[in-house]
Amino acid sequence: MKILVATQKPFAPIAVQGIKEVIEQGGHELVLVEKGTKEDMIKAIADCAGLIVRSDIVDKEVFDAAPQLKVVVRAGAGYDNIDLAEATAHGVCVMNTPGQNANAVAELVMGMLVTLIRNRYNGTSGTELLGKTLGIHAYGAVGRNVARIAKGFGMKVSALDPWVKDEVMEADGITPVHNLEDLYKNNQYVSLHIPATEQTKKSVNKALIELLPKNGVLINAARKEVIDEESLAEALEARQDVRYVADVKPDNAAMLEEKYPERVFFTPKKMGAQTSEANINAGLAAANQVVAHLKDGWNRFQVNK
């Protein structure tokens, strides 16, 4: 069977080689479309049983063009680029590769925070992380790595996640929080790791942001959709001490950068998973999962029903 790897943002060559080996050892053929358009994906997918993507859009048009498709794997944690309802309607299993990019994203979170609180290294006095409080909004794979690194800086870390038991957090040396307002008002820094769902989109708003203590910083390495951007602008205007740093540039970034140049920081494009290690880890995990599913229906990380 053919397995298509369609990535507008290509995997590293060493990752592609590893993916090819996994696919061929599984008895399948690799079809590679790099730096292609959605139309290129559609042309290549007609006779493919598996598909591996990164942030590429996989919607009804793609599924309609792929009658033999059985499994799609998103090489990464987020999967809002894939239409899950259409996948289910077409009988396709969709999986992600949780945890493979987690350390890369977590390191970027701390790097962006240090860049901001050290005033972008402009020669003026900044602040240190030692003894400061960090709240983690969702304690999944990335959140846990952020907590691990933050503890290395000597920070006091707490987290909110209704799906994670208190004893799990406590075993990691993290203080569990059970109320969203408490997370924001009791931590100078809050790091977002929630997915973009109908329940979470625009859920982080002015009311929450204004709860941050003096000189608070909100860090977003998750999805831009979870921020109410209009409300964010209002919060930054109302609280001249609050800052916002993100790996996901908001739609109103130009306005925010012009109005609050010292208080916002955005990477030029999403960089969380952009390390050689994460690139290889996620690519190989995706290849192994596609092969396992085609062999015997393995679906441990399935995200659609």
Backbone torsions as a table, in degrees:
resi	resn	phi	psi	omega
1	MET	NA	154.3	179.8
2	LYS	-94.6	139.5	176.1
3	ILE	-123.1	121.5	-177.3
4	LEU	-93.9	129.0	169.5
5	VAL	-108.1	107.5	-176.4
6	ALA	-117.6	106.7	-174.0
7	THR	-135.1	113.1	175.0
8	GLN	-64.4	-36.6	174.4
9	LYS	-104.1	99.8	-168.9
10	PRO	-64.4	154.4	167.2
11	PHE	-69.5	159.3	174.2
12	ALA	-63.9	149.1	-179.2
13	PRO	-52.8	-39.4	179.9
14	ILE	-66.4	-32.5	177.0
15	ALA	-70.0	-41.7	178.6
16	VAL	-60.2	-41.8	178.9
17	GLN	-62.6	-42.5	178.0
18	GLY	-64.8	-41.5	177.9
19	ILE	-61.2	-44.9	-179.9
20	LYS	-59.5	-43.7	-179.8
21	GLU	-63.6	-43.9	179.6
22	VAL	-61.7	-45.3	-177.7
23	ILE	-65.8	-43.9	-178.5
24	GLU	-71.6	-35.3	176.1
25	GLN	-65.9	-26.2	176.3
26	GLY	-81.8	0.1	177.6
27	GLY	87.5	19.2	-177.2
28	HIS	-116.6	173.1	-179.1
29	GLU	-113.3	132.7	177.9
30	LEU	-85.8	131.4	170.5
31	VAL	-115.4	121.9	-172.6
32	LEU	-115.5	123.8	174.7
33	VAL	-126.1	104.1	-178.1
34	GLU	-109.3	142.5	179.6
35	LYS	55.4	29.2	-179.6
36	GLY	-94.3	171.5	176.7
37	THR	-90.2	174.8	175.2
38	LYS	-61.9	-35.9	178.7
39	GLU	-63.3	-36.7	177.6
40	ASP	-64.3	-39.7	177.4
41	MET	-62.3	-45.4	-177.7
42	ILE	-62.6	-40.0	178.9
43	LYS	-64.8	-34.6	-173.9
44	ALA	-85.7	-17.0	-166.8
45	ILE	-92.7	-6.0	-171.9
46	ALA	-52.2	-39.5	-176.6
47	ASP	-116.4	27.0	-178.5
48	CYS	-100.6	141.1	179.7
49	ALA	-94.7	-21.6	-179.4
50	GLY	-133.7	154.1	179.5
51	LEU	-140.7	131.8	173.9
52	ILE	-117.7	128.1	178.5
53	VAL	-133.0	170.1	171.7
54	ARG	-109.4	-100.5	179.1
55	SER	-98.3	12.3	-177.1
56	ASP	-68.8	143.0	-177.8
57	ILE	-77.0	127.6	176.4
58	VAL	-123.8	101.3	-174.4
59	ASP	-123.4	-166.2	-176.7
60	LYS	-56.1	-40.1	-179.7
61	GLU	-60.2	-39.8	178.7
62	VAL	-69.3	-48.2	-179.0
63	PHE	-62.5	-38.2	178.7
64	ASP	-63.0	-28.2	-178.0
65	ALA	-88.2	1.9	-173.1
66	ALA	-127.8	72.0	-176.4
67	PRO	-64.4	-22.0	-178.7
68	GLN	-97.9	0.6	-174.7
69	LEU	-68.7	131.1	-179.6
70	LYS	-116.9	-27.4	-174.2
71	VAL	-150.9	138.8	173.3
72	VAL	-123.2	132.0	175.5
73	VAL	-121.4	125.5	174.0
74	ARG	-88.7	116.7	-180.0
75	ALA	-76.4	86.5	-176.1
76	GLY	153.1	-179.8	-176.7
77	ALA	-87.1	-46.7	-178.0
78	GLY	-72.9	147.7	-178.3
79	TYR	-141.0	24.3	179.9
80	ASP	-73.3	-4.0	174.2
81	ASN	-83.4	-3.6	-179.2
82	ILE	-114.0	129.9	178.6
83	ASP	-78.2	99.4	-174.7
84	LEU	-67.6	-37.0	179.9
85	ALA	-62.9	-42.2	178.4
86	GLU	-68.5	-36.7	177.1
87	ALA	-60.1	-47.2	179.8
88	THR	-63.0	-42.2	180.0
89	ALA	-63.0	-28.9	179.8
90	HIS	-94.9	4.1	178.0
91	GLY	71.6	31.1	-177.7
92	VAL	-107.3	132.5	175.4
93	CYS	-82.4	130.6	176.5
94	VAL	-113.8	129.8	176.7
95	MET	-128.6	156.2	168.7
96	ASN	-112.8	-176.6	179.8
97	THR	-124.2	70.5	-173.9
98	PRO	-60.0	138.5	174.9
99	GLY	90.8	-18.5	-174.9
100	GLN	-69.7	-30.6	179.5
101	ASN	-102.0	0.9	-166.5
102	ALA	-59.4	-45.7	-177.7
103	ASN	-67.9	-38.0	179.3
104	ALA	-61.1	-45.2	179.8
105	VAL	-65.8	-42.9	-178.6
106	ALA	-62.4	-41.7	178.4
107	GLU	-63.8	-37.2	178.0
108	LEU	-65.8	-40.1	177.5
109	VAL	-53.5	-50.8	-177.5
110	MET	-69.6	-34.6	177.7
111	GLY	-64.4	-43.0	178.4
112	MET	-65.1	-40.0	180.0
113	LEU	-63.8	-46.3	178.7
114	VAL	-61.9	-42.1	178.5
115	THR	-57.1	-42.7	-177.2
116	LEU	-70.8	-48.4	-174.8
117	ILE	-75.8	-13.1	172.0
118	ARG	-96.1	18.2	174.5
119	ASN	55.9	39.3	178.6
120	ARG	56.3	27.9	176.0
121	TYR	58.6	42.7	-176.4
122	ASN	-90.8	9.2	177.3
123	GLY	96.8	-8.9	178.3
124	THR	-93.7	164.8	-178.8
125	SER	-74.5	129.1	175.7
126	GLY	-105.2	-152.5	178.0
127	THR	-129.1	164.5	-179.8
128	GLU	-104.2	164.2	179.1
129	LEU	-90.8	-22.1	-177.7
130	LEU	-54.9	123.5	176.9
131	GLY	83.0	-5.7	-179.8
132	LYS	-80.5	161.9	-177.5
133	THR	-100.6	136.4	178.2
134	LEU	-127.2	125.9	175.0
135	GLY	-105.9	132.6	-178.3
136	ILE	-108.9	117.3	-177.6
137	HIS	-92.3	88.4	-177.9
138	ALA	103.9	116.8	-172.8
139	TYR	-105.8	59.2	175.1
140	GLY	-91.4	-154.0	-175.6
141	ALA	-61.1	-44.1	179.6
142	VAL	-69.3	-46.5	179.8
143	GLY	-56.2	-38.4	-179.6
144	ARG	-69.1	-36.3	176.9
145	ASN	-71.5	-36.3	174.9
146	VAL	-61.0	-44.5	179.7
147	ALA	-60.7	-43.9	180.0
148	ARG	-59.6	-46.4	-178.3
149	ILE	-69.2	-41.8	-179.4
150	ALA	-61.4	-37.9	177.4
151	LYS	-64.0	-32.5	176.3
152	GLY	-64.8	-27.5	175.4
153	PHE	-81.3	-5.8	-178.1
154	GLY	83.2	24.9	179.8
155	MET	-85.2	158.2	173.8
156	LYS	-95.9	116.3	-169.7
157	VAL	-113.1	134.4	172.6
158	SER	-131.9	162.4	-177.2
159	ALA	-149.3	151.1	175.1
160	LEU	-121.2	125.0	175.6
161	ASP	-163.9	106.5	-177.4
162	PRO	-64.4	-13.3	-178.2
163	TRP	-95.1	-2.8	-179.1
164	VAL	-115.7	128.3	-177.9
165	LYS	-68.6	148.2	-179.7
166	ASP	-55.2	-40.9	-175.8
167	GLU	-65.5	-26.9	176.3
168	VAL	-67.5	-46.6	178.1
169	MET	-64.3	-44.4	-177.8
170	GLU	-62.2	-36.9	177.6
171	ALA	-64.2	-26.3	177.5
172	ASP	-88.3	0.8	-178.5
173	GLY	78.6	24.3	-177.8
174	ILE	-110.0	140.7	177.9
175	THR	-86.0	121.1	178.7
176	PRO	-71.5	141.7	175.5
177	VAL	-123.3	139.6	-174.9
178	HIS	-116.1	3.7	-177.3
179	ASN	-134.7	129.2	-176.0
180	LEU	-60.9	-42.3	-179.8
181	GLU	-62.3	-39.2	179.0
182	ASP	-63.9	-37.3	-179.9
183	LEU	-60.3	-43.3	-175.6
184	TYR	-77.9	-40.5	-175.0
185	LYS	-78.5	-16.9	-176.7
186	ASN	-106.4	7.8	-179.9
187	ASN	-132.3	127.4	179.4
188	GLN	-65.8	-34.0	178.9
189	TYR	-120.8	135.3	176.1
190	VAL	-126.8	128.6	-179.2
191	SER	-110.6	124.6	-176.0
192	LEU	-89.6	131.2	177.4
193	HIS	-140.6	25.5	179.0
194	ILE	-83.0	149.1	176.6
195	PRO	-77.6	164.6	176.2
196	ALA	-90.1	101.5	177.5
197	THR	-124.4	174.3	178.3
198	GLU	-60.5	-28.3	-179.5
199	GLN	-80.8	-28.5	-173.7
200	THR	-102.1	-16.8	-178.8
201	LYS	-59.9	129.2	-179.4
202	LYS	61.2	20.8	-178.0
203	SER	-78.9	-22.0	178.2
204	VAL	-93.4	106.9	-169.5
205	ASN	-128.5	-173.9	-177.2
206	LYS	-56.1	-42.5	-177.7
207	ALA	-59.4	-42.0	178.4
208	LEU	-72.1	-46.6	-175.6
209	ILE	-61.3	-37.0	-179.2
210	GLU	-70.7	-10.5	176.6
211	LEU	-77.9	-18.2	-177.8
212	LEU	-57.1	142.6	176.3
213	PRO	-62.7	172.2	179.6
214	LYS	-55.2	135.8	-178.2
215	ASN	64.7	28.9	179.4
216	GLY	-68.9	152.7	178.8
217	VAL	-130.5	129.4	172.5
218	LEU	-102.0	128.1	-177.5
219	ILE	-115.5	127.5	-178.3
220	ASN	-124.6	105.1	173.0
221	ALA	-114.2	20.1	-178.2
222	ALA	-97.7	-103.0	-179.9
223	ARG	-132.7	143.3	-178.9
224	LYS	-66.8	-26.2	-175.9
225	GLU	-65.7	-20.2	-178.2
226	VAL	-76.7	-11.8	178.6
227	ILE	-96.6	132.7	169.3
228	ASP	-80.9	98.3	-169.2
229	GLU	-65.9	-37.4	176.9
230	GLU	-64.4	-42.0	178.6
231	SER	-67.1	-35.6	176.5
232	LEU	-59.6	-46.0	179.4
233	ALA	-60.8	-39.8	178.7
234	GLU	-65.5	-39.0	179.5
235	ALA	-66.5	-41.5	178.9
236	LEU	-65.5	-32.2	177.2
237	GLU	-72.8	-41.3	-178.0
238	ALA	-72.8	-33.9	-178.3
239	ARG	-116.2	95.1	-175.3
240	GLN	-70.2	-7.1	179.6
241	ASP	-98.2	-15.5	-175.5
242	VAL	-81.2	144.6	-179.3
243	ARG	-128.1	158.2	-178.1
244	TYR	-136.2	127.6	178.6
245	VAL	-128.5	137.7	-174.3
246	ALA	-149.2	145.7	172.2
247	ASP	-91.7	2.7	-179.0
248	VAL	-129.0	94.6	-174.0
249	LYS	-58.7	124.7	-180.0
250	PRO	-71.5	163.3	179.9
251	ASP	-64.0	-29.6	-179.5
252	ASN	-97.8	27.5	-176.5
253	ALA	-58.2	-43.6	-176.9
254	ALA	-59.4	-43.4	179.3
255	MET	-65.8	-43.7	-179.0
256	LEU	-65.1	-40.6	-179.6
257	GLU	-68.1	-34.2	178.2
258	GLU	-72.7	-39.6	-174.7
259	LYS	-83.4	-35.3	-176.6
260	TYR	-129.0	59.3	-171.8
261	PRO	-60.0	-28.6	-178.8
262	GLU	-92.1	-5.9	-171.1
263	ARG	-117.3	-0.7	175.1
264	VAL	-130.7	151.8	176.9
265	PHE	-149.2	126.7	-180.0
266	PHE	-129.5	138.1	172.0
267	THR	-70.3	151.3	-176.8
268	PRO	-64.2	-28.5	173.6
269	LYS	-153.9	166.0	-175.0
270	LYS	-61.0	118.8	-171.8
271	MET	-116.0	-3.1	-172.2
272	GLY	-50.6	-44.3	-176.4
273	ALA	-97.7	9.1	-174.3
274	GLN	-86.2	67.6	169.0
275	THR	-130.5	155.4	178.9
276	SER	-58.9	-41.8	-176.9
277	GLU	-65.4	-46.6	-178.9
278	ALA	-65.7	-39.4	178.9
279	ASN	-57.4	-47.1	179.8
280	ILE	-68.4	-46.8	-177.9
281	ASN	-57.8	-49.8	-176.7
282	ALA	-67.7	-40.6	180.0
283	GLY	-63.2	-46.1	-179.9
284	LEU	-67.0	-39.6	178.0
285	ALA	-61.4	-43.6	179.6
286	ALA	-61.7	-43.6	179.9
287	ALA	-63.0	-45.2	179.2
288	ASN	-62.8	-37.9	-179.0
289	GLN	-70.0	-39.8	176.9
290	VAL	-62.3	-47.3	-179.2
291	VAL	-62.5	-42.2	179.9
292	ALA	-65.0	-38.9	179.4
293	HIS	-66.9	-43.0	-179.7
294	LEU	-68.3	-25.4	179.8
295	LYS	-76.5	-50.9	-174.2
296	ASP	-144.9	20.2	176.3
297	GLY	80.4	14.9	-179.1
298	TRP	-54.4	130.5	-175.5
299	ASN	-148.1	35.6	-175.5
300	ARG	-52.4	-38.5	-175.7
301	PHE	-104.7	29.2	178.6
302	GLN	-64.6	136.6	-177.3
303	VAL	-115.4	-3.3	174.4
304	ASN	-118.3	164.9	-178.2
305	LYS	-114.0	NA	NA
